[in-house]
Amino acid sequence: MAKALRKLNIPVTVILDAAVGYIMEKVDLVLVGAEGVVESGGIINKIGTNQIAVCAKAQNKPFYVVAESFKFVRLFPLNQQDVPDKFKYKADTLKTIPSH
């Protein structure tokens, strides 16, 4: 997405999720992609988007989501358990380090 915006001469800065709180006061707006858009207008996305949105709201920054029309899904999830597994983050990919 950043490459496409730059080709249109739109200034873009891509930042790490961990830097969101630090940089948010300096940005004009937030633009994110989505894995899916549900019937309520909510979005399904990977880990990190919720925290970015919360930080943007706290700083009164506009927050926009862009997604292709084929990503509109006929779902109305009420909580994380209602989201299909294919959209969920797999916590089992993390390995527990034993404490000594």
C-alpha positions as CSV (number, residue, x, y, z in Angstrom):
1,M,0.0,0.0,0.0
2,A,2.8,2.4,0.9
3,K,4.5,1.9,-2.6
4,A,1.2,2.6,-4.4
5,L,0.6,5.8,-2.4
6,R,4.2,7.0,-3.0
7,K,3.7,6.5,-6.7
8,L,0.9,9.0,-6.4
9,N,3.2,11.4,-4.7
10,I,1.4,11.0,-1.3
11,P,3.9,11.2,1.5
12,V,3.8,7.9,3.5
13,T,5.8,6.7,6.5
14,V,5.6,3.0,7.5
15,I,6.3,2.4,11.2
16,L,6.7,-0.6,13.4
17,D,3.7,-1.5,15.6
18,A,5.9,-1.0,18.6
19,A,6.5,2.6,17.7
20,V,2.8,3.6,17.3
21,G,2.5,5.3,20.8
22,Y,5.8,7.2,20.2
23,I,5.0,8.5,16.7
24,M,1.2,9.0,16.8
25,E,1.3,12.7,17.9
26,K,3.3,13.4,14.7
27,V,1.1,11.8,12.1
28,D,-1.8,13.4,10.1
29,L,-3.9,10.2,9.8
30,V,-3.7,6.4,10.1
31,L,-4.4,4.1,7.1
32,V,-4.5,0.3,7.5
33,G,-5.5,-2.6,5.4
34,A,-7.9,-5.4,6.5
35,E,-8.3,-9.1,6.2
36,G,-12.0,-8.7,6.1
37,V,-14.9,-6.2,6.6
38,V,-17.9,-7.6,8.4
39,E,-21.6,-6.7,8.1
40,S,-21.5,-4.4,11.1
41,G,-18.7,-2.3,9.5
42,G,-16.1,-3.8,11.9
43,I,-12.9,-5.2,10.5
44,I,-11.0,-8.5,10.9
45,N,-7.3,-8.0,10.9
46,K,-4.1,-9.4,12.4
47,I,-2.7,-8.5,15.7
48,G,-1.8,-4.8,16.2
49,T,-4.6,-3.0,14.5
50,N,-6.7,-2.6,17.6
51,Q,-3.9,-1.0,19.5
52,I,-3.2,1.3,16.6
53,A,-6.8,2.4,16.5
54,V,-7.0,3.0,20.2
55,C,-3.9,5.1,20.1
56,A,-5.2,7.1,17.1
57,K,-8.4,7.8,18.9
58,A,-6.6,8.9,22.1
59,Q,-4.6,11.4,19.9
60,N,-7.7,12.5,17.9
61,K,-6.2,11.2,14.6
62,P,-8.4,10.1,11.7
63,F,-8.3,6.3,11.3
64,Y,-9.1,4.8,7.9
65,V,-9.4,1.2,6.8
66,V,-8.9,0.2,3.1
67,A,-9.9,-3.2,1.7
68,E,-10.8,-4.7,-1.6
69,S,-14.5,-5.3,-2.1
70,F,-14.0,-9.1,-2.2
71,K,-13.0,-8.9,1.5
72,F,-16.5,-8.0,2.6
73,V,-17.7,-11.1,4.5
74,R,-21.2,-12.1,5.7
75,L,-20.3,-12.3,9.4
76,F,-21.5,-10.5,12.4
77,P,-19.0,-11.6,15.1
78,L,-19.9,-10.4,18.6
79,N,-16.5,-11.3,20.1
80,Q,-13.2,-12.9,19.2
81,Q,-14.6,-16.5,19.6
82,D,-17.1,-15.8,16.7
83,V,-14.3,-15.0,14.3
84,P,-13.4,-17.9,11.9
85,D,-10.1,-19.7,12.7
86,K,-8.6,-18.7,9.4
87,F,-8.5,-15.1,10.6
88,K,-7.2,-15.8,14.1
89,Y,-3.6,-15.4,15.4
90,K,-2.2,-18.8,16.3
91,A,-0.7,-18.3,19.8
92,D,0.8,-21.8,19.6
93,T,3.5,-20.5,17.3
94,L,5.0,-18.9,20.4
95,K,7.4,-21.0,22.4
96,T,7.4,-20.9,26.1
97,I,10.9,-20.4,27.6
98,P,11.2,-22.4,30.8
99,S,12.2,-20.4,33.8
100,H,15.1,-21.6,35.9
